[in-house]
Amino acid sequence: MASGAVTGKKREAYSGAGNEPDNRNMKGGNREKAYSGQERAGKQQSWLKRHLFSIVMGGAMTVGIILLAYPSFSDYWNSFHQTRAIMSYAESVANMDTAEYDALIESARAYNRKISDEGINWTFTEEDSARYNEELDFTGNGNMGYITIDKIHVMLPLYHGTSESVLQTSIGHLEGTSLPVGCGSYDSKEKKVMDPTEGSHCVLSGHRGLPSAKLFSDLDKLVEGDIFTMNILDETLTYQVDQIRVVEPTDLSSLQVVPGKDYCTLVTCTPYGINTHRLLVRGHRVANAQGDVKVVADALQIQPIYIVPFLAVPILLILIIFMLITTHQNMKHRKAWKEAEERYSGPKEEI
C-alpha cells in the first residue's frame, strides 16, 4: 500500500506540476502542434525585429506630420464649415417672402433707434437678452449675417453674443450695441446719415491666435482707409477704417453711439498671445463699391482651397507609408543579394 501511494504521488508530480507540456509523454500529433506553435511565435518575433525600425520611423513621421499640419488643417476645416454656414444663410434669405424680410429689417432698425435715443445698455437682464436674441434670428441658430475683410482674406459668419462657443469658430456681436443693419436714415447717394439725431455703432468681437481658426488674427494689419463689409439679409453695408486704438478691456468710451454717425468697430485681444488690452478698429459707413446690389446664394461658393487639404492629406500619408515600405524592401533585397554573392563567390585567390 505504501509503495502504491508513493507511485501515485510521483505520477501526480509528473503529470500535474507546472504548466509546461512533457514532450516525452506526448503523442506525435501533439508534439508537432507544440513545435509548430513555437515556430510561428519565433517567426512573428523575427518579423517584428526586422520591421521594428520601419514601424517606429513610420509612426514618428506620422505623428510629426499630424502635429505640424494640425493648425493649418484645423483652420481649413473651420473655414470649410464657416463657408457652408454662410451659404446656408444666403439660401435661407433667398427663400424669405417680402413681408417677412421687411418685418425683420424694420424691427432691427427700430431696435437700433432705441439704442440711439436711450444709449447703450451694458447690463442686460434676461428679458433684454431674450428680446435681443430674437432680432435678425430668422434661421433659429443665431446667425445674423457675415463679415468680409478682403485685405486679410476673411469671410466669417456673425452670431448673437460673445460666448466662447461663438468666438471659437465665428465672430460675435457685442450685446447692447447697435445691430449690424446701420442707421435707417443712411442715404447711400448722399453718403451720410440724413437724420442728425440718429446714430448707430455696431461692435463685433473675434479671437486671434487660436491654433484651430484664423478669425481676427490679422486684424492688426488693417490701416486707416481699408474697407470691410457686412452682409445682413441680402443687403451689403460697407465701412472704411478711420480709427485704430488700443485700450484697456474695461474702457468702453470708444464704443458709444454718436448722433449722425454710422459706425462699426471690430474688437480683438492684443498684444498677440498676451491679451492684456483690446485692439479697436473702427470704420464709418460709406457707399458700396458695387452699389446697392442684393446678394444671392448662387454668388457664394465653397472655394476649392478649402477642399484640397481633405484630399491631399490622406494621399500624402499613403505615399509616405508606401515609400517607407519600398525603401525597406529594397534594402532587404540588396542585403540578401550581397550575402548571396559572398556565399557563392568563394574565397578570393591570392596573387
C-alpha positions as CSV (number, residue, x, y, z in Angstrom):
1,M,0.0,0.0,0.0
2,A,2.8,2.4,0.9
3,S,4.7,1.8,-2.4
4,G,1.4,2.3,-4.3
5,A,0.8,5.6,-2.6
6,V,4.3,6.8,-3.4
7,T,3.9,5.7,-7.0
8,G,0.7,7.7,-7.2
9,K,2.3,10.8,-5.8
10,K,5.2,10.5,-8.3
11,R,2.6,10.2,-11.1
12,E,0.8,13.3,-9.8
13,A,4.1,15.2,-9.5
14,Y,5.0,14.5,-13.1
15,S,1.5,15.0,-14.6
16,G,0.2,17.9,-12.5
17,A,3.1,20.1,-11.5
18,G,3.6,23.2,-13.7
19,N,2.0,24.1,-17.0
20,E,4.8,23.1,-19.3
21,P,4.0,20.0,-21.5
22,D,6.0,16.9,-21.0
23,N,7.2,16.2,-24.6
24,R,8.3,12.7,-23.6
25,N,4.7,11.6,-22.9
26,M,3.2,13.5,-25.9
27,K,1.9,11.7,-28.9
28,G,3.3,12.6,-32.3
29,G,0.5,14.9,-33.4
30,N,0.5,16.9,-30.1
31,R,4.3,17.3,-30.3
32,E,4.1,18.6,-33.8
33,K,1.4,21.1,-32.8
34,A,3.6,22.4,-29.9
35,Y,6.6,22.7,-32.2
36,S,4.6,24.5,-34.9
37,G,3.2,27.0,-32.4
38,Q,6.7,27.8,-31.1
39,E,7.9,28.1,-34.7
40,R,5.1,30.6,-35.5
41,A,5.9,32.6,-32.4
42,G,9.5,32.7,-33.4
43,K,8.7,33.8,-36.9
44,Q,6.5,36.6,-35.6
45,Q,9.2,37.9,-33.2
46,S,11.7,37.7,-36.1
47,W,9.4,39.7,-38.4
48,L,8.9,42.3,-35.7
49,K,12.6,42.7,-35.2
50,R,13.2,43.0,-38.9
51,H,10.5,45.6,-39.3
52,L,10.8,47.4,-36.0
53,F,12.8,50.3,-37.4
54,S,10.3,50.9,-40.2
55,I,7.4,50.8,-37.8
56,V,9.0,53.2,-35.4
57,M,10.1,55.6,-38.1
58,G,6.7,55.4,-39.8
59,G,4.9,56.1,-36.6
60,A,7.2,59.0,-35.7
61,M,6.8,60.6,-39.1
62,T,3.0,60.2,-39.0
63,V,2.8,61.9,-35.5
64,G,5.2,64.6,-36.7
65,I,3.1,65.3,-39.8
66,I,-0.1,65.4,-37.8
67,L,1.4,67.9,-35.2
68,L,2.8,70.1,-38.0
69,A,-0.4,70.0,-40.1
70,Y,-2.9,70.4,-37.2
71,P,-3.1,74.3,-37.2
72,S,-3.5,74.6,-40.9
73,F,-5.8,71.6,-41.3
74,S,-8.0,72.8,-38.4
75,D,-8.2,76.3,-39.9
76,Y,-9.2,74.8,-43.2
77,W,-11.8,72.6,-41.5
78,N,-13.3,75.6,-39.7
79,S,-13.1,77.7,-42.9
80,F,-15.0,75.0,-44.8
81,H,-17.8,74.9,-42.2
82,Q,-17.9,78.7,-42.0
83,T,-18.3,78.9,-45.7
84,R,-21.1,76.3,-45.6
85,A,-22.8,78.3,-42.8
86,I,-22.7,81.5,-44.9
87,M,-24.1,79.7,-48.0
88,S,-26.9,78.2,-45.9
89,Y,-27.7,81.7,-44.5
90,A,-27.8,83.2,-48.1
91,E,-30.1,80.4,-49.2
92,S,-32.4,81.0,-46.3
93,V,-32.6,84.7,-47.1
94,A,-33.3,83.9,-50.8
95,N,-36.3,81.8,-49.7
96,M,-37.9,84.5,-47.5
97,D,-41.0,86.3,-48.6
98,T,-41.1,90.1,-48.8
99,A,-43.3,90.6,-45.8
100,E,-41.1,88.5,-43.5
101,Y,-38.0,90.3,-44.8
102,D,-39.4,93.8,-44.3
103,A,-40.6,92.9,-40.8
104,L,-37.1,91.7,-39.8
105,I,-35.2,94.7,-41.1
106,E,-37.7,97.2,-39.7
107,S,-37.6,95.6,-36.3
108,A,-33.8,95.7,-36.3
109,R,-33.7,99.3,-37.3
110,A,-36.3,100.2,-34.6
111,Y,-34.0,98.3,-32.1
112,N,-31.1,100.5,-33.2
113,R,-33.2,103.7,-33.0
114,K,-34.0,102.9,-29.3
115,I,-30.3,102.5,-28.5
116,S,-29.6,105.7,-30.3
117,D,-32.2,107.5,-28.2
118,E,-31.5,105.9,-24.8
119,G,-27.8,104.9,-25.1
120,I,-26.1,101.5,-24.9
121,N,-27.3,99.2,-22.1
122,W,-24.3,97.3,-20.8
123,T,-26.3,95.4,-18.1
124,F,-28.6,93.1,-19.8
125,T,-31.4,91.4,-17.9
126,E,-32.9,88.0,-19.0
127,E,-35.7,89.9,-20.7
128,D,-33.3,92.1,-22.5
129,S,-31.3,89.0,-23.7
130,A,-34.4,87.3,-24.9
131,R,-35.5,90.4,-26.9
132,Y,-32.0,90.8,-28.4
133,N,-31.7,87.1,-29.4
134,E,-35.0,87.4,-31.4
135,E,-33.7,90.2,-33.6
136,L,-32.4,89.0,-37.1
137,D,-32.6,85.4,-36.0
138,F,-34.9,84.0,-38.7
139,T,-32.7,80.9,-39.1
140,G,-33.1,79.9,-35.4
141,N,-29.3,79.3,-34.9
142,G,-28.3,82.9,-34.1
143,N,-26.7,83.6,-37.5
144,M,-27.1,87.3,-38.2
145,G,-25.1,87.5,-41.5
146,Y,-21.4,87.6,-42.3
147,I,-18.4,89.9,-42.5
148,T,-15.8,90.2,-45.2
149,I,-12.4,91.8,-44.9
150,D,-10.6,91.3,-48.2
151,K,-7.3,92.7,-47.2
152,I,-6.7,89.9,-44.6
153,H,-8.7,87.2,-46.5
154,V,-11.5,86.9,-44.0
155,M,-15.1,85.9,-44.6
156,L,-16.8,84.9,-41.3
157,P,-20.4,84.3,-40.1
158,L,-21.8,86.7,-37.4
159,Y,-23.7,85.4,-34.4
160,H,-25.5,86.9,-31.5
161,G,-23.4,87.4,-28.4
162,T,-19.8,86.8,-27.5
163,S,-20.0,83.4,-25.7
164,E,-16.9,81.2,-26.0
165,S,-18.8,78.7,-28.2
166,V,-19.4,81.5,-30.7
167,L,-15.9,83.0,-30.6
168,Q,-14.1,79.7,-31.0
169,T,-15.4,79.5,-34.6
170,S,-17.0,82.7,-35.6
171,I,-17.4,86.4,-35.0
172,G,-19.8,87.6,-32.2
173,H,-21.9,90.7,-32.0
174,L,-21.5,92.5,-28.7
175,E,-24.8,92.6,-26.7
176,G,-26.1,96.1,-26.0
177,T,-24.6,97.7,-29.1
178,S,-26.4,98.5,-32.3
179,L,-27.4,95.7,-34.6
180,P,-25.4,95.3,-37.8
181,V,-28.1,97.0,-40.0
182,G,-26.8,100.6,-39.7
183,C,-28.9,103.7,-39.4
184,G,-32.3,103.6,-41.1
185,S,-31.8,107.2,-42.4
186,Y,-28.5,106.5,-44.1
187,D,-28.5,107.6,-47.7
188,S,-26.0,105.8,-49.9
189,K,-26.2,108.6,-52.6
190,E,-25.6,111.3,-50.1
191,K,-23.1,109.0,-48.3
192,K,-24.3,110.2,-44.8
193,V,-26.9,109.7,-42.1
194,M,-29.7,112.1,-43.0
195,D,-31.2,112.3,-39.5
196,P,-28.6,114.2,-37.4
197,T,-30.2,112.8,-34.2
198,E,-29.9,109.2,-35.2
199,G,-26.7,107.2,-34.7
200,S,-25.5,103.6,-34.9
201,H,-22.4,101.8,-33.5
202,C,-22.2,98.1,-34.1
203,V,-19.4,96.2,-32.3
204,L,-18.1,92.9,-33.5
205,S,-15.7,90.7,-31.5
206,G,-13.4,87.9,-32.6
207,H,-10.4,85.9,-31.2
208,R,-6.9,86.0,-32.6
209,G,-4.1,83.5,-32.2
210,L,-6.3,80.3,-31.9
211,P,-4.5,77.2,-33.3
212,S,-7.8,76.0,-34.7
213,A,-9.0,79.1,-36.6
214,K,-7.7,82.3,-38.1
215,L,-10.6,84.6,-37.3
216,F,-9.3,88.1,-36.4
217,S,-5.6,87.0,-36.1
218,D,-4.5,89.5,-38.8
219,L,-6.8,92.4,-37.7
220,D,-3.7,94.4,-36.7
221,K,-2.7,94.6,-40.4
222,L,-5.6,96.9,-41.2
223,V,-4.8,100.6,-41.6
224,E,-6.9,103.7,-42.0
225,G,-8.6,103.7,-45.3
226,D,-9.1,99.9,-45.6
227,I,-12.5,98.6,-46.3
228,F,-14.6,95.8,-44.8
229,T,-18.2,94.8,-45.5
230,M,-21.1,93.2,-43.7
231,N,-23.9,91.2,-45.4
232,I,-27.1,91.2,-43.4
233,L,-30.1,89.6,-45.0
234,D,-29.5,90.4,-48.7
235,E,-28.1,93.9,-48.0
236,T,-24.4,95.0,-48.0
237,L,-23.1,97.6,-45.6
238,T,-19.6,98.9,-46.4
239,Y,-17.3,100.5,-43.8
240,Q,-14.0,102.4,-44.2
241,V,-11.4,102.2,-41.3
242,D,-11.0,105.7,-39.8
243,Q,-9.6,105.0,-36.3
244,I,-7.4,102.4,-34.7
245,R,-6.9,102.3,-30.9
246,V,-5.6,100.1,-28.2
247,V,-7.5,100.3,-24.9
248,E,-7.9,98.6,-21.5
249,P,-10.6,95.8,-21.5
250,T,-12.8,98.0,-19.3
251,D,-12.6,101.1,-21.4
252,L,-15.9,101.4,-23.3
253,S,-15.7,105.1,-24.2
254,S,-14.8,104.4,-27.8
255,L,-17.9,102.2,-28.4
256,Q,-20.6,104.8,-27.7
257,V,-23.2,105.8,-30.2
258,V,-22.5,109.2,-31.9
259,P,-25.5,111.1,-33.3
260,G,-25.3,111.5,-37.1
261,K,-22.7,108.7,-37.4
262,D,-23.0,105.1,-38.6
263,Y,-20.0,103.2,-37.1
264,C,-18.9,99.6,-36.8
265,T,-15.9,98.6,-34.6
266,L,-14.0,95.4,-34.8
267,V,-12.5,94.2,-31.5
268,T,-9.9,91.6,-30.7
269,C,-7.3,90.9,-28.0
270,T,-3.8,92.4,-28.1
271,P,-0.8,92.1,-27.8
272,Y,-0.7,88.8,-29.7
273,G,-0.5,85.9,-27.2
274,I,-0.6,88.2,-24.1
275,N,-4.1,89.7,-24.5
276,T,-3.9,92.3,-21.8
277,H,-5.6,95.0,-24.0
278,R,-8.1,95.4,-26.7
279,L,-7.5,96.4,-30.3
280,L,-10.3,98.6,-31.7
281,V,-10.6,99.0,-35.5
282,R,-13.4,101.4,-36.2
283,G,-15.0,102.1,-39.6
284,H,-17.5,104.7,-40.8
285,R,-20.1,103.7,-43.3
286,V,-19.5,104.6,-47.0
287,A,-21.2,103.8,-50.3
288,N,-20.9,100.2,-51.6
289,A,-18.3,99.8,-54.3
290,Q,-20.9,97.8,-56.4
291,G,-23.8,100.0,-55.5
292,D,-26.8,98.6,-53.6
293,V,-26.6,95.2,-55.2
294,K,-28.5,92.4,-53.5
295,V,-26.5,89.3,-52.6
296,V,-27.9,85.9,-53.8
297,A,-26.9,82.4,-52.7
298,D,-25.6,81.5,-56.2
299,A,-22.9,84.1,-55.8
300,L,-21.4,82.2,-52.9
301,Q,-19.4,79.1,-53.5
302,I,-17.1,76.9,-51.4
303,Q,-13.6,77.8,-52.6
304,P,-11.5,74.9,-53.9
305,I,-8.7,75.7,-51.5
306,Y,-11.0,74.5,-48.6
307,I,-11.4,71.1,-50.3
308,V,-7.8,70.4,-51.3
309,P,-6.5,69.5,-47.8
310,F,-9.1,66.9,-47.3
311,L,-7.9,65.1,-50.4
312,A,-4.2,65.9,-50.1
313,V,-3.5,64.8,-46.5
314,P,-4.7,61.1,-46.9
315,I,-2.8,60.9,-50.2
316,L,0.4,62.3,-48.6
317,L,0.2,59.8,-45.8
318,I,-0.3,56.9,-48.2
319,L,2.7,58.0,-50.2
320,I,4.9,58.2,-47.2
321,I,4.0,54.8,-45.9
322,F,4.5,53.4,-49.4
323,M,8.0,55.0,-49.6
324,L,8.9,53.6,-46.2
325,I,7.8,50.0,-47.2
326,T,9.5,50.2,-50.6
327,T,12.8,51.5,-49.2
328,H,12.8,48.8,-46.5
329,Q,12.2,46.1,-49.1
330,N,14.9,47.4,-51.4
331,M,17.4,47.5,-48.5
332,K,16.4,43.9,-47.6
333,H,16.9,42.7,-51.2
334,R,20.2,44.4,-51.5
335,K,21.4,42.8,-48.3
336,A,20.2,39.4,-49.4
337,W,21.9,39.8,-52.8
338,K,25.2,40.8,-51.2
339,E,25.1,37.9,-48.8
340,A,24.4,35.5,-51.7
341,E,27.3,36.9,-53.7
342,E,29.6,36.5,-50.7
343,R,28.4,33.0,-50.1
344,Y,28.8,31.7,-53.7
345,S,31.8,33.7,-54.9
346,G,34.1,31.6,-52.8
347,P,37.4,32.7,-51.3
348,K,39.5,35.1,-53.4
349,E,42.7,33.8,-54.9
350,E,45.9,35.4,-53.7
351,I,48.2,36.7,-56.5
